Amino acid sequence: MENLPSLASLFARVFGFTLLVLIAAAVCRPAAPLFSRLRAYFSKSARLLRAAKVGNAAAVRRLLAAGADVNTQDAGAWTPLLWAAQQGHAAVLRLLLENGANIGHQGFIYGSTNPGWSALTLSVNGGHIECTKILLKYGATDKDKALGSALWGGRRDIAALLKEYGADATTVTNRADRHGRTDLMGAAEEGRADTVRLLIEFGADVNARDEAGQTALMEAALMDGAEIVQLLLAAGADAGATNHEGKTALAIAREWGCAAAARVLEAAAAAA
């Protein structure tokens, strides 16, 4: 037993061997990539991106004064302006714009290599009305796209602001995809009553049809959305319209057992 190493001695030997292996690996591995990454992380451009993201206006001002590129981009082509807009940092946003930030630049959509997010779109998607005001005053141009986001998100205040600055509400509310489906149909299908209400308010055609002849009222009936059925009927939706299978919204509600929507449609028919 006396010849057996103690537990402490064994641990020391293992630790020493492990440390020796780590040191050898560090010595043998080229140091350049590590130093390169460190330089990139602590560069003025990288620090500016981080400062804009967290809303550190003092750091942003200091870095810009030191020569940091106001339009520097990260791996996703996001600039300090995009990060400030997404996070709702109004003071940083204004500071960047005062120093020449490119207001029209678009970063990549998450998980994609297709540009699509501008500062205005990100601000609207985040519900940041103060940032949206600043961007509009500085001349942001993609107002129609931003209006669509505001309406879909149920933000009447931001939607009204965008319309005031020239967004085309009629075009936005009645745009359709390649199957003829409008945002109103999509909102009715998803049960988004606030979105339906806003789209109607801003000029959506409640009787628009997709390639299958479906209307927003039929979509609401199919999903048993009684509240949305009421909203659409009050806005002039045609309860007697039929799709390409010859079915009305009421027939669809009955076929799929959507009792609440059927009751609303039956009451409307009785009152007509």
N, C-alpha and C positions, 0 to 999 in steps of 0.2 A: 504493500500500500504506500510505503514511503516513496517509491519510485514514480508513482502516478502524479502527474501535474495537478496542481490545485485548480479549482474552477476559475479563480481570478487570473492565474497564469495562462490558462487556455484561452480565456477571453482576450487577454492582451495580445497573444500570438495571432488570433483570428483578426482582431482589429488592426494590428500592425500589417498583416499581409494584405488586408482589404485596402488600407490606406496606400500601401506601396503600389498596388495594382492601379488605383485611381490616379496616383501621381504619374505613373508610367504612361497611362492612357492620355493624360493631359499633355504630357511632354511630346508624345509621338504624334498627336493629332495636330494638324495645321492650325495655328492660332489666328490666321487672317480672317476666316469667316466669322469667328466669334467677335473679334474686334470690329469687323465691318458691321455686324448686327448691333453692337453697342453704339457705334458712331451714329448709325441710322436712328436708333431709339432716342438718343439724346440730341439729335440735330434740331435746329431751330424749327424746321418744317414740321417734324413729328411732334415737337412740344406745342406748336401752334394748333395742330389738329386736336391734341388732347385738351388744351386749354379752352378751345371753342366748344368742344363736346361737353365739358363740365360747367361752362359758363363763367370762366375766370376772366373777367374783362381786364383786370389789371395786368395779368400775364399776357393776354392777347396784345394789349397796347404796347407792353414792353418788348415783346418779340417782333412786332411789326416795326417798331422803332429801330430794332437791331438788324433789320433787313430780312426777316422771314418772308417767304413768298406767300402772299395773301391767297393765291389760287393753287397752293400745293394740294396734291391729291394722295389719298391712301390707296390701298390695293383695290378697293371697289370704286375708284374714281370719285370718291366723296371728298369735297373740299371743306375747309373750316366753315364756310357759309352754310353748306348743307347740314352739317352737324348742329350748328347753332339754330337753324330753322327747325330741324326735327325735334330738338330738345326744348325749344321755346325760349331761348336766351335772347331777349329783345335787345339788351344793351350791347351784347357781343355782335349781334347781327348788324346793328346800326354802325358799329365801329368798323366792321369788316367792309361794309358797303362804302363807308366814307374813305376807305383806303384802297378802293378799286376792285373789290371782289366781283367776279363774273356772275351776275344775277341770273343769266340764262343757262349756266352749266347744269348738266344732268349727270347724276351718278347712276351706277348700275342698280337695277332692281335686285333685291335679295335673291341669291341663288341663280342669278342670270348674268349674262354678259351683254345684255341689251340695255342701253341707257334709258331712263324713264322717269327718274325722280329729280325734279327741280326743287329749288328752295321753296318756291311758292306752294307746290304740291305737298311737300313734306310739312310745311307749316299748317296748311289746311287740314291734312290728314291727322295731325296732332291736335287740332282744335285750338291753335295758338292765334287768337285774333289780333293781338298786338303785333306779333311778328308779321302776320299777313298784311296789316295796315302799312307797316314799314316797307315791305317788299313792293306793294302796289304803288306807294309813293315814289319809290326808286325806279319804277317802270317795268316791273315783272310783266311778261307778255302772255304766259300760258294760262290765261284767266278762265277759258272755257273748260279746260281739263280740271282745273282747281274747283270750279263751280260744281262739276259732276261729283267730285269727292265730297264737297260740303253738303250737297243735297242727299247723297247716299248716307252720309253720316248723321243726317238730321240736324245740321247746324244752320238754323235760319239766319242767325246774326252774321255769320261769315258768308253765307250765300247772298244775302242782301248787300253786303259790302262789295263782293265781287261783281254783282250786277250793277251796282253804282259806278264801278270803275270800267264798265263796258263789256262784261261777260255776256254772251248771247244765250239767254235763258231758253228761248224757244228752240234753238238748235240743240242745246245740251239735253233738255228734257225729252226730246223726241228722237234722239239718235238711236240707231238700231244696229244689232250685230248682223252677221251674214245670214242668220236665220230669221231676221226680221224682229227679233225680240228687243224690246225697249227696257230701260231701267225700271219703268213703272211695272211692267210684267214681272221682272225679277224681284222687285220689292214686294209685290203682291204674293208671289210664290213663296217668298221667305218669311212672310208675315211681318214685314217691317212697316207698321202703321205710320210711324213718324215720317219715314221716308216717303211713303205714298202721299201723305198729307202735303209734304213740301213740294214734291214733284207736281202735284195737281196745282198747288198755289203758284208755282213758277211756270206753268203753261203746258204741262204734259197732256197729250191727246189720250183721253181715257178710252177711246174706242179704236185705237191702233191695233192692228192684227199682225201676227207673225206668219210664217210660211204655212202653218197648219191651220190658220184661221182663228187661232186662240187670241182672246183679249185678256186684259188685266183682270176683268171681272170673272172670267172663267177660271183663271189661275187662283184667284182668291176663293172662289167657290170650291175648287178641287182641294184646297188646303183647309177648308172649313173656317176661313177667316171672316167671321161675321162682321167684325169692326171694319175691316177693309172693304168688304162688300158694301157696307153702309156708306163709307166714304166715297166709293166709286159711283154708287147710285146717286148720291147727293150731288156729285160733280157732273152728272149727265151720262153715265155709262148706259149703254143700250142693253137692257136685260133680255131683249128679244133676239139679239144677234146670235147666229149659229156658226160653229166652226165647220171645217171641211167634212166632218162626219155628221153634220146636221144637228148637232146638239147645242142647246142653250146652256147658260150658266146654271140654271135651275135643274135641268136634266142631268148635268154633270154632278151637281151636289147630291141629288137623289141617288144616282148610280153608285156613287162612292160612299154613301152613308154619312154625308156631311150635314148633319141635322141642323146645326146652328146657322150655317150659311143658307140652307134651304128655307128655314123659317123667315129669314130676312127677305129673301127673294120672293117667297110666297106672299108675304105681307105687302111688298112693293107692287106685286102683280094685282093683288086685290084692291089696292088703293088707286091703281091707274084708271 
